[in-house]
Amino acid sequence: MLHDSKSGTEGFVDTELVLVSGITEDGVAEAVRRLLRVPGTAVLHHDLTDVISGVVRRRLRVSGRGLPGDRPGGGELAGPGVGVVVTDHTEVLELAHGCVSCTLREDVLPLVRALARRPGIGRIVLHLDPVLEPEQVCWAVLHVLVDGATVADEVTMGGVITVLDPATWLADAVSERDVSDRGFAALPDDERTVAQVAVAQAEFADLLVYAGSGRADGTDGGQQWVRARTDAVLARLTPLAPRLELAALDPARPLAGVPDGARRGLPDSPHAVLLRGQPPLGEDCGVRLMMFTARRPFHPERLHDAMDLLLDGVVRTKGRVWLATRPEAVLWLESAGGGLQVGYVDEWLAAQNDDAWAAADPERRAAAALRWHPRYGDRVQELAVLSCGADPEEIEQGLRGALLTDAEVIGGEDEWRRYPDPFGWHHTEPCGEPEPVAMPTMPPLAGGPAPDRRRGTEDDTRRPGEPGPRRGREDES
């Protein structure tokens, strides 16, 4: 229901914000057109094709019922939307800095806030460029200040819709191709793989919409197998997200079927449970989700060597890592297809004082109390590995082999800190105190500089709040 009383009504939130993402551009565009059939919908799209040159093309469409000054939308709203007219404006923006964060801060967020205050607008749809991951945009909506307040103070987060082609998505989800090779926008310092984008978009979705020209309806034997494997992967990657065909998308209430407990645009804490939504753990069509846990640290060099096991035939690995050389640091490990990243996110409660325990959220304190170890406290290895073709037993054995041996455990922390560490410590001569690589609480907006994770020769002096490394496979040459 639309309201005309927004202006001057402090604290009145009645505008829904919905994000639509996906690398299937035609399918995403069609989903957005369906949403525009409902009067009072504003669709905002920023084309980032030339963002590296400081140029962004902004398109704003607003649907209504014959509002003054509106013009027909060229017939694109035929069918259930008959009688709806659309204003359609495109503008070329020139930015001082050609980056995604500047686009969000300087144009997207202020415009969303202005639209939320406009009478007659009941829903704002952010039609994301295919290179964007919705979690990053949602983080900005929730945390970035615009004139002293966040955009989330002015809208209701409806959720995230991700559109994918079930005939091709799985191949993208295990791809080693760089985003630039796919023809997407070239973002500064972006060395992500197509898999990292495709998996992140699907994983963060509240609703998955199947669209595309591929015959994934079971009429072809090969495509039937692809569809079955895709369904098996998505059931484990994002178990709370309903999956439906584009033709079944309700333009008025697209997220009505989203269950309780859905994230609805809220990013997880790095200390949250890894198996959100109780996904199936059993094997299906060669797809399996396994949990790796251990109560002793990894040897950094052996873990480094074992990481190839998390690339081939693995759709997603994510979780918390504890290195012997950094007993106070919670490291986050995440992979998708041929891309992998590792970075610092926090410190273990056992390495902090009582104030940190009091400040921790109740879920983290409860988990720490349940697993508290007399020597290690809350330190633990926790990795969820979603495989599609890889051997889960081989992954388990490889990770177990990277843990400290009994003899190494006896050596103690002073000895552990002297182990060679290829995970991006900044080292100077003469030897000083090392600095850990820092990952921001906010997901990197476009993937920061991405040194080769296997060479371990990079000097990384980023501070918390600066983009963390996105890591990829080493070239075979």
C-alpha positions as CSV (number, residue, x, y, z in Angstrom):
1,M,0.0,0.0,0.0
2,L,1.3,3.4,-1.0
3,H,1.3,6.4,1.3
4,D,1.4,10.1,0.3
5,S,2.4,11.4,3.8
6,K,6.2,10.8,3.8
7,S,7.3,14.4,3.6
8,G,8.0,15.8,7.0
9,T,7.1,12.6,8.8
10,E,10.1,11.9,10.9
11,G,10.8,8.2,11.6
12,F,8.0,7.0,9.2
13,V,9.4,4.1,7.2
14,D,7.1,2.6,4.6
15,T,9.3,2.1,1.5
16,E,10.6,-1.3,0.8
17,L,14.1,-1.8,-0.7
18,V,14.7,-4.8,-2.9
19,L,18.0,-5.7,-4.6
20,V,18.1,-7.7,-7.8
21,S,21.4,-9.3,-8.8
22,G,22.9,-11.8,-11.2
23,I,25.3,-12.4,-14.0
24,T,22.5,-13.5,-16.3
25,E,21.9,-10.0,-17.6
26,D,18.9,-10.7,-19.8
27,G,17.2,-12.6,-17.0
28,V,17.8,-9.9,-14.4
29,A,16.5,-7.3,-16.8
30,E,13.3,-9.3,-17.3
31,A,12.8,-9.8,-13.6
32,V,13.1,-6.0,-13.1
33,R,10.6,-5.4,-15.8
34,R,8.1,-7.6,-14.1
35,L,8.6,-5.7,-10.8
36,L,7.9,-2.4,-12.7
37,R,4.4,-3.6,-13.4
38,V,3.4,-2.5,-9.9
39,P,2.7,1.2,-9.6
40,G,4.8,3.0,-7.1
41,T,8.0,1.0,-8.0
42,A,11.2,2.9,-8.7
43,V,14.1,0.9,-10.3
44,L,17.6,2.4,-10.1
45,H,20.4,1.0,-12.2
46,H,24.0,2.1,-12.4
47,D,25.9,0.8,-15.4
48,L,29.5,0.4,-14.4
49,T,30.9,-0.5,-17.8
50,D,33.1,2.6,-17.9
51,V,33.5,3.2,-14.1
52,I,37.3,2.8,-14.3
53,S,37.3,6.0,-16.5
54,G,35.1,7.8,-14.0
55,V,31.9,7.5,-16.0
56,V,28.7,5.8,-14.7
57,R,25.4,5.7,-16.5
58,R,22.5,6.0,-14.2
59,R,19.0,4.9,-15.3
60,L,15.9,5.6,-13.1
61,R,12.5,4.2,-14.0
62,V,9.4,4.9,-11.9
63,S,6.0,3.3,-12.5
64,G,2.7,4.9,-11.7
65,R,-0.9,5.3,-12.8
66,G,-0.8,8.3,-15.1
67,L,1.1,10.6,-12.8
68,P,1.5,14.1,-14.2
69,G,4.5,14.3,-16.5
70,D,4.8,10.5,-16.9
71,R,5.2,9.0,-20.3
72,P,4.5,5.4,-21.5
73,G,7.3,3.0,-21.1
74,G,7.5,2.0,-24.7
75,G,5.2,-1.0,-24.3
76,E,7.6,-2.9,-22.0
77,L,4.8,-3.3,-19.4
78,A,2.3,-5.1,-21.5
79,G,0.2,-7.8,-19.9
80,P,-0.7,-7.6,-16.2
81,G,0.8,-4.1,-16.1
82,V,-1.6,-2.6,-18.6
83,G,-2.5,0.9,-17.5
84,V,0.8,1.5,-15.8
85,V,3.0,4.2,-17.2
86,V,6.7,4.6,-16.5
87,T,9.1,7.6,-16.4
88,D,12.5,6.6,-17.7
89,H,15.5,8.8,-17.3
90,T,19.1,8.0,-18.1
91,E,22.0,10.3,-17.1
92,V,25.7,10.1,-17.5
93,L,27.6,10.8,-14.3
94,E,31.3,11.8,-14.1
95,L,33.0,10.8,-10.8
96,A,36.2,12.2,-9.4
97,H,37.3,8.7,-8.6
98,G,36.3,5.7,-10.8
99,C,35.4,3.2,-8.1
100,V,32.3,1.4,-6.8
101,S,32.5,2.8,-3.3
102,C,32.4,6.4,-4.6
103,T,29.4,5.5,-6.8
104,L,27.6,4.1,-3.8
105,R,28.5,6.9,-1.4
106,E,28.1,9.9,-3.8
107,D,25.1,8.8,-5.9
108,V,23.3,5.5,-5.1
109,L,22.7,6.0,-1.4
110,P,21.7,9.7,-1.5
111,L,19.3,8.9,-4.4
112,V,17.7,5.9,-2.6
113,R,17.2,8.1,0.4
114,A,15.5,10.8,-1.7
115,L,13.3,8.3,-3.4
116,A,12.3,6.8,0.0
117,R,11.0,10.2,0.9
118,R,9.1,10.8,-2.3
119,P,5.3,10.5,-2.0
120,G,3.9,7.7,-4.2
121,I,7.0,5.5,-4.0
122,G,6.3,2.3,-2.1
123,R,9.2,0.2,-3.4
124,I,12.7,0.9,-4.6
125,V,14.5,-1.8,-6.6
126,L,18.2,-1.6,-7.0
127,H,19.1,-3.3,-10.3
128,L,22.7,-4.2,-9.7
129,D,25.4,-4.3,-12.3
130,P,26.3,-7.9,-12.9
131,V,29.8,-7.4,-11.5
132,L,28.4,-6.4,-8.0
133,E,27.9,-8.7,-5.0
134,P,24.7,-7.8,-3.1
135,E,26.3,-8.2,0.3
136,Q,28.5,-5.3,-0.3
137,V,25.7,-3.0,-1.3
138,C,23.5,-4.1,1.7
139,W,26.4,-3.4,4.0
140,A,26.6,0.1,2.7
141,V,22.8,0.6,3.1
142,L,23.1,-0.5,6.7
143,H,26.3,1.3,7.7
144,V,27.3,4.2,5.5
145,L,26.1,7.5,6.7
146,V,24.3,9.9,4.4
147,D,23.9,13.3,6.1
148,G,24.3,11.7,9.5
149,A,22.0,8.7,9.0
150,T,22.0,5.4,7.2
151,V,19.7,4.6,4.3
152,A,18.4,1.7,6.4
153,D,16.9,4.3,8.7
154,E,14.6,5.3,5.9
155,V,13.6,2.1,4.2
156,T,12.5,-1.5,5.1
157,M,14.9,-4.1,3.8
158,G,12.8,-6.4,1.7
159,G,15.6,-8.7,0.6
160,V,17.8,-9.8,-2.3
161,I,16.6,-11.6,-5.4
162,T,19.3,-13.3,-7.5
163,V,18.5,-14.4,-11.0
164,L,20.5,-17.2,-12.6
165,D,20.4,-19.5,-15.6
166,P,20.2,-23.1,-14.3
167,A,21.7,-24.4,-17.5
168,T,25.0,-22.4,-17.1
169,W,25.2,-21.2,-13.4
170,L,27.0,-24.3,-12.1
171,A,29.8,-24.0,-14.8
172,D,30.2,-20.4,-13.7
173,A,30.3,-21.4,-10.0
174,V,33.4,-23.6,-10.6
175,S,35.0,-21.4,-13.2
176,E,38.6,-20.2,-13.0
177,R,38.0,-17.3,-15.5
178,D,38.5,-13.8,-14.3
179,V,35.6,-11.4,-14.3
180,S,37.3,-9.3,-16.9
181,D,37.5,-12.3,-19.3
182,R,33.7,-12.5,-19.1
183,G,33.2,-9.0,-20.5
184,F,31.9,-7.5,-17.3
185,A,32.9,-4.0,-16.1
186,A,36.6,-3.6,-15.3
187,L,36.8,-2.4,-11.7
188,P,40.0,-1.1,-10.2
189,D,42.2,-3.8,-8.8
190,D,39.5,-6.4,-9.4
191,E,41.0,-9.9,-9.8
192,R,37.9,-11.9,-8.8
193,T,36.9,-15.0,-10.7
194,V,33.5,-15.4,-12.3
195,A,32.9,-18.1,-9.7
196,Q,33.5,-15.7,-6.8
197,V,30.8,-13.3,-8.1
198,A,28.3,-16.0,-9.2
199,V,28.5,-17.9,-5.9
200,A,28.4,-14.8,-3.7
201,Q,25.3,-13.5,-5.5
202,A,23.5,-16.8,-5.0
203,E,24.7,-17.4,-1.5
204,F,23.4,-14.0,-0.3
205,A,20.0,-14.3,-2.0
206,D,16.6,-14.5,-0.2
207,L,15.0,-15.7,-3.4
208,L,16.5,-17.5,-6.4
209,V,14.9,-17.0,-9.8
210,Y,15.6,-19.3,-12.7
211,A,15.8,-17.6,-16.1
212,G,17.6,-18.2,-19.3
213,S,17.3,-19.8,-22.7
214,G,19.0,-23.1,-21.8
215,R,16.9,-26.2,-21.8
216,A,17.1,-27.0,-18.1
217,D,13.6,-28.3,-17.8
218,G,14.4,-32.0,-17.9
219,T,13.5,-32.5,-21.6
220,D,17.1,-33.2,-22.4
221,G,19.1,-35.8,-20.6
222,G,22.3,-33.8,-20.2
223,Q,20.5,-30.7,-19.1
224,Q,18.4,-32.7,-16.7
225,W,21.6,-33.8,-15.0
226,V,22.9,-30.2,-14.9
227,R,19.6,-29.0,-13.4
228,A,19.7,-31.7,-10.7
229,R,23.3,-30.9,-9.7
230,T,22.5,-27.2,-9.7
231,D,19.5,-27.8,-7.4
232,A,21.7,-29.9,-5.1
233,V,24.4,-27.2,-4.9
234,L,21.9,-24.4,-4.2
235,A,20.0,-26.4,-1.6
236,R,23.3,-26.5,0.3
237,L,24.7,-23.1,-0.6
238,T,21.5,-21.1,0.3
239,P,19.0,-23.5,1.8
240,L,16.5,-20.8,3.0
241,A,16.1,-19.3,-0.4
242,P,13.1,-20.5,-2.4
243,R,13.8,-21.3,-6.0
244,L,11.2,-20.5,-8.7
245,E,10.9,-19.9,-12.4
246,L,10.8,-16.4,-13.7
247,A,7.3,-16.8,-15.0
248,A,6.2,-17.5,-11.4
249,L,7.7,-14.3,-9.9
250,D,4.9,-12.3,-8.3
251,P,5.5,-8.6,-9.3
252,A,3.6,-7.3,-6.3
253,R,5.0,-9.6,-3.5
254,P,8.1,-11.3,-4.9
255,L,9.5,-12.1,-1.5
256,A,6.3,-13.2,0.2
257,G,7.4,-16.8,0.2
258,V,10.7,-16.2,2.0
259,P,10.8,-18.2,5.3
260,D,11.4,-16.9,8.8
261,G,15.1,-16.7,9.5
262,A,16.0,-15.4,6.0
263,R,18.8,-12.8,6.1
264,R,16.8,-10.1,4.1
265,G,20.0,-8.2,3.3
266,L,21.6,-8.6,6.7
267,P,25.3,-9.7,6.4
268,D,26.5,-12.4,8.8
269,S,29.0,-11.8,11.5
270,P,32.3,-13.6,10.9
271,H,31.5,-15.5,14.1
272,A,28.0,-16.7,13.0
273,V,27.1,-20.3,12.4
274,L,28.5,-21.6,9.1
275,L,25.6,-23.9,8.2
276,R,22.8,-21.3,8.1
277,G,19.4,-22.8,7.5
278,Q,20.2,-26.4,8.3
279,P,21.3,-27.5,4.8
280,P,21.4,-31.2,3.9
281,L,24.8,-32.9,4.5
282,G,24.2,-36.0,2.5
283,E,25.6,-36.6,-1.0
284,D,23.3,-35.9,-4.0
285,C,24.4,-36.0,-7.6
286,G,28.0,-35.9,-6.6
287,V,27.4,-32.8,-4.4
288,R,28.3,-32.9,-0.7
289,L,28.6,-30.4,2.1
290,M,31.1,-31.3,4.8
291,M,32.2,-29.6,8.0
292,F,35.9,-29.7,9.0
293,T,36.6,-28.9,12.7
294,A,39.8,-29.3,14.8
295,R,41.1,-28.0,18.1
296,R,44.7,-27.4,17.3
297,P,46.3,-24.8,15.0
298,F,47.3,-25.1,11.4
299,H,51.0,-25.1,10.4
300,P,50.9,-22.1,7.9
301,E,53.1,-23.6,5.3
302,R,51.3,-26.9,5.2
303,L,47.9,-25.2,5.1
304,H,49.2,-23.0,2.2
305,D,50.2,-26.2,0.4
306,A,46.8,-27.8,1.0
307,M,44.8,-25.0,-0.4
308,D,44.6,-26.4,-3.9
309,L,42.3,-29.0,-2.5
310,L,39.8,-26.2,-1.9
311,L,39.8,-25.1,-5.5
312,D,39.2,-27.9,-8.1
313,G,35.7,-29.4,-7.8
314,V,34.8,-27.1,-4.9
315,V,31.9,-24.6,-5.2
316,R,32.4,-22.9,-1.9
317,T,34.7,-23.1,1.2
318,K,34.2,-20.7,4.1
319,G,35.0,-20.5,7.7
320,R,37.4,-19.5,10.5
321,V,41.0,-20.5,10.6
322,W,43.6,-20.5,13.4
323,L,47.2,-20.3,12.4
324,A,50.0,-21.3,14.8
325,T,52.0,-18.2,13.9
326,R,49.0,-15.9,14.9
327,P,47.4,-17.4,18.0
328,E,45.4,-14.2,18.7
329,A,44.0,-13.8,15.2
330,V,40.7,-15.1,13.8
331,L,41.3,-15.5,10.0
332,W,38.5,-15.9,7.5
333,L,39.0,-18.3,4.6
334,E,36.7,-18.2,1.6
335,S,36.9,-19.8,-1.8
336,A,34.7,-20.2,-4.9
337,G,35.7,-22.0,-8.0
338,G,39.3,-21.1,-8.8
339,G,39.5,-18.1,-6.5
340,L,40.4,-18.0,-2.8
341,Q,40.9,-15.3,-0.1
342,V,42.2,-15.3,3.4
343,G,42.2,-12.4,5.8
344,Y,42.1,-11.2,9.4
345,V,38.6,-10.4,10.8
346,D,38.9,-10.3,14.6
347,E,40.8,-11.7,17.6
348,W,39.8,-14.8,19.6
349,L,38.1,-14.0,22.9
350,A,40.8,-16.1,24.6
351,A,43.4,-13.5,23.5
352,Q,41.5,-10.6,24.8
353,N,40.5,-9.2,28.2
354,D,37.1,-9.4,30.0
355,D,35.8,-6.3,28.3
356,A,35.9,-8.1,24.9
357,W,33.8,-10.9,26.4
358,A,31.3,-8.5,27.7
359,A,31.1,-6.7,24.3
360,A,30.7,-9.9,22.2
361,D,27.3,-10.7,20.9
362,P,25.4,-13.4,22.9
363,E,25.6,-15.9,20.0
364,R,29.4,-15.7,20.0
365,R,29.7,-15.9,23.8
366,A,27.4,-19.0,23.9
367,A,29.4,-20.8,21.2
368,A,32.7,-19.9,22.9
369,A,31.4,-21.2,26.3
370,L,30.3,-24.5,24.8
371,R,33.6,-25.3,23.2
372,W,36.0,-23.6,25.7
373,H,39.3,-25.5,26.0
374,P,41.5,-25.2,29.0
375,R,44.6,-24.4,26.9
376,Y,43.2,-22.9,23.7
377,G,40.0,-21.1,24.9
378,D,37.6,-20.5,22.0
379,R,40.2,-21.1,19.3
380,V,39.0,-23.6,16.7
381,Q,39.2,-24.6,13.1
382,E,35.8,-24.5,11.4
383,L,35.4,-24.8,7.7
384,A,32.3,-25.6,5.6
385,V,33.3,-27.1,2.2
386,L,30.7,-27.6,-0.6
387,S,32.2,-29.9,-3.1
388,C,30.9,-30.8,-6.6
389,G,33.3,-33.3,-8.1
390,A,36.1,-33.1,-5.5
391,D,36.7,-36.0,-3.0
392,P,35.5,-34.9,0.4
393,E,37.7,-37.5,2.1
394,E,40.8,-36.2,0.3
395,I,40.0,-32.7,1.4
396,E,39.5,-33.9,5.0
397,Q,42.8,-35.7,5.0
398,G,44.7,-32.8,3.4
399,L,43.4,-30.4,6.0
400,R,44.1,-32.8,8.9
401,G,47.6,-33.2,7.6
402,A,48.1,-29.4,7.8
403,L,47.4,-29.3,11.5
404,L,50.3,-29.2,14.0
405,T,51.6,-32.7,15.0
406,D,51.7,-33.8,18.6
407,A,55.5,-33.0,18.7
408,E,54.8,-29.5,17.3
409,V,52.0,-28.8,19.7
410,I,54.4,-29.6,22.6
411,G,56.8,-26.9,21.3
412,G,54.4,-24.2,22.4
413,E,53.5,-20.7,21.1
414,D,57.0,-19.2,21.3
415,E,58.2,-21.9,18.9
416,W,55.1,-21.7,16.7
417,R,55.6,-18.0,16.1
418,R,58.9,-18.7,14.4
419,Y,57.4,-20.9,11.7
420,P,57.6,-19.6,8.1
421,D,54.3,-17.9,7.3
422,P,53.4,-17.3,3.6
423,F,50.0,-15.6,4.4
424,G,51.1,-12.1,3.7
425,W,52.9,-10.9,6.8
426,H,54.7,-7.6,6.3
427,H,58.4,-8.3,7.2
428,T,61.2,-5.7,7.5
429,E,64.9,-5.8,8.0
430,P,66.1,-5.7,10.7
431,C,63.4,-7.9,12.1
432,G,60.6,-6.1,13.8
433,E,57.1,-6.9,15.0
434,P,55.1,-8.4,12.0
435,E,51.8,-7.0,11.0
436,P,48.9,-9.3,9.9
437,V,47.0,-8.8,6.7
438,A,43.7,-7.1,7.5
439,M,40.3,-7.7,6.0
440,P,37.6,-5.1,6.6
441,T,34.4,-5.9,8.4
442,M,32.7,-4.7,5.3
443,P,33.2,-7.1,2.3
444,P,35.6,-5.6,-0.3
445,L,33.5,-3.7,-2.9
446,A,35.4,-4.9,-5.9
447,G,38.1,-7.1,-4.6
448,G,41.3,-5.4,-3.5
449,P,44.8,-5.9,-4.9
450,A,45.1,-9.7,-5.3
451,P,48.7,-11.0,-4.9
452,D,49.2,-14.6,-5.8
453,R,48.3,-16.6,-2.7
454,R,50.8,-19.4,-3.5
455,R,53.9,-17.3,-3.8
456,G,53.7,-15.7,-0.5
457,T,56.2,-13.0,-1.4
458,E,53.8,-10.0,-1.2
459,D,54.2,-7.2,1.3
460,D,50.7,-6.3,2.5
461,T,50.5,-3.3,4.8
462,R,46.7,-2.8,4.7
463,R,45.0,-1.6,7.8
464,P,41.6,-2.7,9.0
465,G,39.0,-1.0,6.9
466,E,41.0,-1.2,3.7
467,P,40.2,-3.8,1.0
468,G,41.6,-7.3,1.7
469,P,43.2,-9.6,-0.8
470,R,41.2,-11.7,-3.3
471,R,43.3,-14.7,-4.2
472,G,43.4,-16.8,-7.3
473,R,45.1,-19.8,-8.7
474,E,48.8,-19.5,-9.6
475,D,49.4,-19.7,-13.4
476,E,50.7,-23.1,-14.5
477,S,53.5,-21.4,-16.5
